Amino acid sequence: MNGKTNKRTIAAHLRRMDLAIRNWQLEGEKAARRGDADLAGTYARDAEDLQAIRDAYARGELDSARGMIDSLDTIVRDQIPMQLYYHLFPNR
């Protein structure tokens, strides 16, 4: 990939990740409306973890992003857009 293509690819990955984070936040808001504070809190913490991964990726800290992803529960890891995940882990 050339530099321009790489920047576009990264920008697309970040947009997809932003959508995934917002969707996870919405799930937490739904849980809160149902009165499930524990579940809402879990969604909020998970969204913070996803945001930290997104921010590390945006800064080019790919090893940091990989480490954070490896420490996630599977259900949260599955929220990471496939294209971004396989950009970080091409051999998985």
C-alpha angles and dihedrals in degrees: 000000000000122000095262093049091046092053091050091048092050091047090052091049090051093050091051091048091050089054092048091051092049091049090052090049089052090053088054091050090052090051090050091051089053088054096250100135094169093055091043089054091050091052090049093052091046091050089051089052091050090049091052090052091048092050093048090050091049090053091050093249093139097160089053091049090049092051092050092048091051090055095053126103111253095249091055093043088054089063091067109100110256094234092055092044093052091044087060096037107030094165099052 
